Amino acid sequence: MKNTRPNKPAVFFLTCILVVAFLTSPHVYAVIFQQQSHTVTQTIRNTNWLYGWTKRVKLTINHSDIDSDLSNFPVLVYLSNASGQADDDVSFVFDELQSDANRQKIAVTTSNGTTQCYVEIERWNTATEQAWLWVKVPNISSTTDTEFYLYYDRDNGNNTAYIGDVNTLPTESVWDADFLGVYHFEQAPNGTIYDSTNNSVDLGSFGSMSASDLVTGVIGNAIRFDGSNDRLDSLSQITFEDFTFEAWGRADTWSNWRTILAPDGDARDFCTNAGALTFWDSVEYTIGPILSGTDWKYLVTRYNDTASVDRLRGFVDGSLTSQTANPSYASISAVVRVAACLYGGSYVDFWDGKLDEIRVSKTARSEAWIKASYESGRDNLLSFGSEEIGASWGDYSAELLANPGAEAGTTTGWTATGPHAANFAAGYDCPAGSAGPHTGSYAFYWNNPSSSSDWAYQEIDLAPWLSDVQAGDAQIKAKGWLVCSEYHVPPWDLVRMRVVFYDGASQEISADTYDTGARGDVQTWTEFGMENYPIPATAVTVRIYFQTYEINWDAGNADDFTVQIRTYG
């Protein structure tokens, strides 16, 4: 057993055009869209089913695999045609979503079917029908099975409040506050390796690493290290006293010293020596057996400063090793360094092989946590049920507006208000410079003044859908095409559209009012409006308004409106 180590050489969309100056409604609620729809997922209502989602599958963690209760535990959900303990075929998820672009049209809930969990998408590949997701499960019981649900529906919008890719805001919530750094190694090592926590302790590469060193891992991708000069370092530091270091490793050779993770030079060096799991802090501690073979191994070391004995322990494949050590460490601040150790001013003891899923925690994780992490990482913690199909949104109704387009040359169905209401007419072609597909459009007479009080509207009675509206089970699609005729400085040249809901007392439900417009620099036909928008439960009517406003002349045209309603059940 060595007490010192020799020095070794180191080599080193929505484009929105708003008229803020005079569209001053304080109650704008819906997001304006231009040539695409705005989708909103409605409030949860149905018992034991996440509202608005049509398909789901149940996932179960057998309590016999959990040694003690766990809280806020990150569970790997691997989706494929052979997933979980029983190699369940869950390719039906990919059949529904159809493309990588729809990967965020999912949701994960707790056992009640409605409380959502945060999810990080490590990798999604529709072509191979494989996906690796990390789900923060609030509670996992050691006495009763833990169930949760994966919902998926390509007709839903992206669930960006709870679902995201690596290095996006919602995914940071998957990892509890004791995680200092989590690295999935999904990015090529010739660029930034992202930390999945909110600490943003990202890694950069050194040595001769290239994109080709991103290889297949035990969980998605991994990084291959050459054992000569490859390493990863963080630019920022972490601070810890207690700690848990975790890694999946596959060595090409176990000879000599090989570093897995070594913050603070060589004072906290998690490594192997001639294959033996080792920890080095100027003293060598053997904390595990001699390792061999080229299979993947889950390697962990843990330090608990409050323990009276055996403060430093090692784990191999989720099991506590028999070797013990009892050092005493103070708090340190250090970079995260992977696959090499800084010793005597030189980088030494490079890892030769692959590493995957490295994590650093500022707490001593429990034996139950470490065991469950091993079982989860090798996709041996979950079982999957069959696809379940629940209630769904029906088709949108037929067009509810009379004369939604002006091609017929009549204003029947529309009500005009304001001092220039008599000038409202249909059948005008687009003004010069604004030619497009919407011919014969609506306008307040060309070459006549209009004012901000001039509006044309249609009102829809919601009585046929009232019970669904009151239950929160109705959505609306309300759109219109607008164009400006010419460009002048505001407040001239404005076309504007509003969607307004009214309650039983004919009062505007202002929190849900949609109000937008386009200035004169929008001289091509542009679609505005809302889609899949939840109708407020107290609404009894809805109106769609538009105006074209200019001090001296007509500002522009409007055409091809639509109002349709759909219900859930």
Residue pairs with C-beta under 8 A, 6 or more apart in sequence:
1 284
1 286
2 273
2 284
3 283
3 284
5 257
5 266
5 280
5 343
5 348
5 349
7 343
7 344
7 345
7 346
7 348
8 343
8 346
8 348
8 349
9 346
10 229
10 340
10 346
10 347
10 348
11 207
11 208
11 228
11 229
11 347
12 206
12 207
12 229
12 347
13 36
14 31
14 32
14 33
14 34
14 36
14 38
15 34
16 31
16 32
16 33
16 34
16 516
17 34
17 518
17 519
17 521
17 522
17 526
18 32
18 516
18 517
19 490
19 494
19 496
19 517
19 518
19 519
21 490
21 491
22 452
22 490
22 491
22 494
23 496
23 515
23 516
23 517
25 513
25 515
26 510
27 510
27 511
27 512
27 513
27 515
28 513
28 514
28 515
28 516
29 511
29 512
29 513
29 514
30 38
30 40
30 499
30 512
30 514
30 530
30 533
31 38
31 530
32 38
32 514
32 516
32 528
33 527
33 528
33 529
33 530
33 531
34 526
34 527
34 528
35 526
35 527
37 477
37 529
37 530
37 531
37 532
38 529
38 530
38 531
38 532
38 533
39 156
39 157
39 531
39 532
40 157
40 532
40 533
40 534
41 51
41 52
41 156
41 157
41 159
42 51
42 52
42 472
42 475
42 534
42 568
43 51
43 472
43 534
44 50
44 51
44 114
45 51
45 471
45 472
45 473
46 114
46 390
46 391
47 113
48 112
48 113
48 114
49 56
49 113
49 114
49 390
49 391
50 56
50 107
50 109
50 113
50 114
50 116
50 149
50 151
51 114
51 472
51 568
52 153
52 156
52 393
52 568
53 107
53 151
53 152
53 153
53 156
53 390
54 153
54 155
54 389
54 390
54 391
54 392
54 393
55 92
55 96
55 151
55 152
55 153
55 387
55 388
55 389
55 390
56 113
56 149
56 150
56 151
56 152
56 387
56 388
56 390
57 90
57 92
57 93
57 149
57 150
57 384
57 385
57 386
57 387
57 388
58 147
58 148
58 149
58 384
58 385
58 388
59 77
59 84
59 147
59 148
59 149
59 150
59 382
59 383
59 384
59 385
60 145
60 146
60 147
60 382
60 383
60 384
60 385
61 75
61 137
61 140
61 145
61 146
61 147
61 381
61 382
62 85
62 145
62 383
63 141
63 142
63 143
63 144
63 145
63 146
65 372
65 375
65 381
66 140
66 141
66 142
66 146
66 368
66 372
67 142
67 367
67 368
67 371
67 372
68 142
68 366
68 368
69 139
69 140
69 141
69 142
69 143
69 368
70 137
70 139
70 140
70 142
70 366
70 368
70 369
70 372
71 138
71 139
71 140
72 136
72 137
72 138
72 176
73 136
73 137
73 140
73 369
73 372
74 134
74 135
74 136
74 137
74 174
74 175
74 376
75 134
75 135
75 136
75 137
75 140
75 376
75 381
75 382
76 132
76 133
76 134
76 219
76 376
76 377
76 379
76 381
77 108
77 119
77 131
77 132
77 133
77 134
77 135
77 150
77 382
78 84
78 130
78 131
78 132
78 133
78 219
78 379
79 90
79 91
79 93
79 94
79 129
79 130
79 131
79 132
79 133
80 90
80 91
80 129
80 130
80 131
81 89
81 90
81 91
81 129
82 88
82 89
83 89
83 90
83 379
83 382
83 384
84 379
84 380
84 381
84 382
84 383
84 384
85 380
85 381
85 382
85 383
86 383
86 384
88 383
88 384
90 384
91 129
92 387
93 106
93 131
93 150
93 152
94 126
94 129
94 131
96 152
96 153
96 154
97 103
97 105
97 106
97 126
97 152
97 154
98 126
98 154
99 126
100 124
100 125
100 126
102 154
103 121
103 124
103 126
103 131
104 121
104 158
104 159
104 160
104 163
104 164
105 152
105 153
105 154
105 155
105 156
105 157
105 158
105 159
106 119
106 150
106 151
106 152
106 159
106 163
107 116
107 119
107 150
107 151
107 152
107 159
107 162
107 163
108 116
108 117
108 119
108 133
108 135
108 148
108 149
108 150
108 151
108 162
109 115
109 116
109 117
109 148
109 149
109 151
110 117
110 137
110 138
110 148
111 146
111 147
111 148
111 149
113 149
116 161
116 162
117 135
117 136
117 137
117 138
117 148
117 162
118 135
118 136
118 162
118 170
118 171
118 173
118 174
119 133
119 134
119 135
119 136
119 162
119 163
119 164
119 170
119 171
119 174
120 133
120 134
120 164
120 165
120 166
120 171
120 174
120 196
121 131
121 132
121 133
121 163
121 164
121 165
121 166
121 171
122 132
122 133
122 134
122 166
122 184
122 186
122 219
122 220
123 130
123 131
123 132
123 184
123 186
123 220
123 221
124 131
124 132
125 131
132 219
132 220
134 171
134 174
134 196
135 148
135 174
136 173
136 174
136 175
136 176
137 146
137 148
139 146
140 146
140 372
142 368
155 393
157 532
160 170
161 170
162 170
163 170
163 171
164 170
164 171
165 171
166 184
166 186
166 187
166 194
166 196
167 194
167 196
171 196
172 196
172 197
172 198
174 196
175 182
175 196
175 197
175 198
178 361
178 362
178 363
179 197
179 199
179 359
179 360
179 361
180 197
180 199
180 201
180 238
180 240
180 336
180 360
180 361
180 362
181 195
181 197
181 199
181 201
181 234
181 238
181 336
181 358
181 359
181 360
182 195
182 196
182 197
182 358
182 359
182 360
183 193
183 194
183 195
183 196
183 203
183 338
183 357
183 358
183 359
184 196
184 219
184 220
184 221
184 356
184 357
185 193
185 214
185 217
185 220
185 221
185 222
185 223
185 355
185 356
185 357
185 358
186 194
186 220
186 221
187 193
187 194
187 214
188 210
188 211
188 213
188 214
189 205
189 209
189 210
189 211
189 213
189 214
189 223
189 230
189 232
190 205
190 209
190 210
190 211
190 213
191 205
192 202
192 203
192 204
193 202
193 203
193 204
193 205
193 223
193 232
194 202
195 201
195 202
195 203
195 234
199 236
199 238
200 236
201 234
201 236
201 237
201 238
201 336
202 234
202 235
202 236
203 232
203 233
203 234
203 336
203 338
204 232
204 233
204 234
204 235
205 230
205 231
205 232
206 229
206 230
206 231
206 232
206 233
206 347
207 226
207 228
207 229
207 230
207 231
207 350
208 226
208 228
208 229
208 230
209 223
209 225
209 226
209 230
213 223
213 224
213 225
213 226
213 230
214 221
214 222
214 223
214 224
215 221
215 222
215 223
215 224
215 354
216 222
217 223
217 248
217 354
217 356
217 357
218 248
218 250
218 296
218 356
218 357
218 377
218 378
219 248
219 356
219 357
219 377
220 356
221 356
222 248
222 250
222 354
222 355
222 356
223 232
223 354
223 355
223 356
224 353
224 354
225 231
225 339
225 350
225 351
225 352
225 353
225 354
225 355
226 350
226 352
227 252
227 253
227 258
227 350
227 351
227 352
227 353
228 350
229 347
229 350
230 339
230 340
230 350
230 351
231 337
231 338
231 339
231 340
231 347
231 350
232 336
232 337
232 338
232 339
233 335
233 336
233 337
233 338
234 335
234 336
234 337
235 335
236 335
237 333
237 334
237 335
238 263
238 333
238 334
238 335
238 336
238 360
238 362
239 331
239 332
239 333
239 362
240 331
240 332
240 360
240 361
240 362
241 305
241 329
241 330
241 331
241 332
241 362
242 303
242 304
242 305
242 306
242 362
242 363
242 364
243 268
243 302
243 303
243 360
243 361
243 362
243 363
243 364
244 300
244 301
244 302
244 303
244 359
244 360
244 361
244 363
244 364
244 365
244 370
245 260
245 261
245 270
245 300
245 301
245 302
245 358
245 359
245 360
246 298
246 299
246 300
246 357
246 358
246 359
246 360
246 361
246 370
246 373
247 260
247 261
247 270
247 298
247 299
247 300
247 355
247 356
247 357
247 358
247 359
248 296
248 297
248 298
248 299
248 355
248 356
248 357
248 358
248 377
249 260
249 296
249 297
249 299
249 351
249 353
249 354
249 355
249 356
250 294
250 295
250 296
250 297
250 353
250 354
250 355
250 356
251 258
251 272
251 291
251 294
251 351
251 352
251 353
252 294
252 352
252 353
253 352
253 353
254 272
254 274
254 275
254 290
254 291
254 292
255 274
255 275
256 273
256 274
256 349
257 271
257 272
257 273
257 278
257 341
257 348
257 349
258 271
258 272
258 273
258 349
258 350
258 351
258 352
259 269
259 270
259 271
259 337
259 339
259 340
259 341
259 348
259 349
259 350
259 351
260 270
260 271
260 272
260 299
260 338
260 339
260 351
260 355
260 358
261 269
261 270
261 336
261 337
261 338
261 358
261 360
262 268
262 269
262 270
262 271
262 337
262 340
262 341
262 342
262 349
263 332
263 334
263 335
263 336
263 337
263 360
264 332
264 333
264 334
264 335
265 334
265 341
265 342
265 343
266 280
266 281
266 282
266 341
266 342
266 343
267 281
267 282
267 332
267 334
268 279
268 281
268 329
268 332
268 334
269 279
269 280
269 281
269 341
269 349
270 278
270 279
270 299
270 301
271 278
271 279
271 280
271 341
271 349
272 278
272 291
273 284
273 286
274 290
275 290
275 291
275 292
276 286
276 288
276 289
276 290
276 291
277 286
277 287
277 288
277 289
277 291
277 299
277 301
277 314
277 316
277 321
277 323
278 284
278 285
278 286
278 287
278 288
279 285
279 287
279 301
279 312
279 314
279 325
280 341
281 327
281 329
283 327
285 312
285 325
285 327
286 323
286 325
287 301
287 312
287 313
287 314
287 321
287 323
287 324
287 325
288 299
288 314
288 315
288 316
288 321
288 323
289 316
289 321
289 323
291 297
291 316
294 353
296 356
296 378
297 316
297 317
298 315
298 316
298 317
298 318
298 373
298 374
298 377
298 378
299 314
299 315
299 316
300 314
300 315
300 316
300 365
300 370
300 373
301 312
301 313
301 314
301 315
302 312
302 313
302 314
302 315
302 364
302 365
302 370
303 311
303 312
303 327
303 329
303 364
304 311
304 364
305 311
305 328
305 329
307 364
309 324
309 326
310 324
310 325
310 326
311 325
311 326
311 327
311 328
312 324
312 325
312 326
312 327
313 320
313 321
313 324
313 325
314 320
314 321
314 323
315 321
315 367
315 370
315 374
317 374
318 370
318 371
318 372
318 373
318 374
318 375
319 371
320 367
336 360
338 351
338 355
338 358
339 350
339 351
339 355
340 347
340 348
340 349
340 350
340 351
341 347
341 348
341 349
342 348
343 349
357 377
365 373
372 381
375 381
376 382
391 568
391 569
392 568
393 475
393 566
393 567
393 568
394 566
394 567
394 568
394 569
395 566
396 477
396 564
396 565
396 566
397 564
397 565
397 566
398 564
399 562
399 563
399 564
400 460
400 563
400 564
400 565
401 413
401 458
401 460
401 544
401 561
401 562
401 563
402 412
402 413
402 414
402 458
403 410
403 411
403 412
403 413
403 414
403 426
404 560
404 561
404 562
404 563
405 438
405 440
405 559
405 560
405 561
406 426
406 427
406 428
406 440
406 441
406 442
406 559
407 439
407 440
408 426
408 440
409 426
409 427
409 440
410 426
410 427
411 424
411 425
411 426
411 442
411 456
413 458
414 424
414 442
414 456
414 457
414 458
415 456
415 457
415 458
415 459
416 422
416 424
416 454
416 455
416 456
417 453
417 454
417 455
417 456
417 457
418 450
418 451
418 453
418 454
418 455
418 547
419 451
419 453
419 454
420 444
420 448
420 449
420 450
420 451
420 454
421 454
423 444
423 445
423 448
423 450
423 454
424 442
424 443
424 444
424 445
424 454
424 456
425 442
425 443
425 444
425 445
426 440
426 441
426 442
427 440
428 440
428 441
428 442
428 443
428 446
428 557
429 439
429 440
429 441
430 436
430 438
430 439
430 441
430 483
430 525
430 557
431 446
431 485
431 486
431 556
431 557
433 485
433 486
433 523
434 483
434 484
434 485
434 523
434 524
434 525
434 556
434 557
436 483
436 524
436 525
437 525
438 481
438 483
438 525
438 557
438 559
438 560
440 559
441 483
441 557
441 558
441 559
442 456
442 546
442 557
442 558
442 559
443 548
443 554
443 556
443 557
443 558
444 450
444 454
444 547
444 548
444 554
445 554
446 485
446 553
446 554
447 553
447 554
448 553
448 554
449 550
449 551
449 552
449 553
450 547
450 548
450 549
450 550
450 554
450 555
451 549
452 491
452 547
452 549
454 547
454 548
454 549
455 545
455 546
455 547
456 545
456 546
456 547
457 543
457 544
457 545
457 546
458 543
458 544
458 561
458 563
459 541
459 542
459 543
460 541
460 542
460 543
460 544
460 563
460 565
461 540
461 541
462 469
462 474
462 535
462 539
462 540
462 541
462 542
462 565
463 540
465 474
465 535
465 565
465 567
466 540
468 474
468 567
468 568
468 569
469 535
469 536
469 537
469 539
470 537
470 538
471 537
472 534
472 537
473 567
473 568
473 569
474 534
474 535
474 565
474 566
474 567
474 568
475 532
475 533
475 534
475 535
475 565
475 566
475 567
475 568
476 499
476 530
476 533
476 535
476 542
476 563
476 564
476 565
477 529
477 530
477 531
477 532
477 533
477 562
477 563
477 564
477 565
477 566
478 499
478 514
478 529
478 530
478 531
478 533
478 542
478 544
478 561
478 562
478 563
479 527
479 528
479 529
479 530
479 531
479 561
479 562
480 497
480 527
480 528
480 529
480 544
480 546
480 558
480 559
480 560
480 561
480 562
481 525
481 526
481 527
481 528
481 558
481 559
481 560
481 561
482 495
482 496
482 497
482 517
482 518
482 522
482 525
482 526
482 528
482 546
482 556
482 557
482 558
483 495
483 518
483 522
483 523
483 524
483 525
483 526
483 556
483 557
483 558
484 493
484 494
484 495
484 518
484 519
484 520
484 521
484 522
484 523
484 555
484 556
485 493
485 520
485 523
485 553
485 554
485 555
485 556
485 557
486 493
486 520
486 523
487 493
487 519
487 520
487 521
487 523
488 520
488 550
490 519
491 549
491 551
492 520
492 550
492 551
492 552
492 555
493 519
493 520
493 550
493 555
493 556
494 517
494 518
494 519
494 520
494 547
494 548
494 549
494 550
494 555
494 556
495 517
495 518
495 522
495 546
495 547
495 548
495 549
495 555
495 556
495 557
495 558
496 515
496 516
496 517
496 518
496 545
496 546
496 547
496 548
496 549
497 514
497 515
497 516
497 517
497 528
497 529
497 544
497 545
497 546
497 558
498 513
498 514
498 515
498 516
498 543
498 544
498 545
498 546
499 513
499 514
499 529
499 530
499 542
499 543
499 544
499 545
500 508
500 509
500 513
500 514
500 542
500 543
500 545
501 508
501 509
501 512
501 513
501 535
501 536
501 539
501 541
501 542
502 508
502 509
502 539
502 540
502 541
502 542
502 543
503 509
503 538
503 539
503 540
504 538
504 540
506 541
509 536
509 538
509 539
511 536
512 533
512 536
512 539
514 529
514 530
514 533
516 528
517 528
518 526
518 528
518 556
520 555
520 556
525 559
529 562
535 542
535 565
542 563
544 561
544 563
546 558
546 561
548 554
548 555
548 556
548 557
548 558
549 555
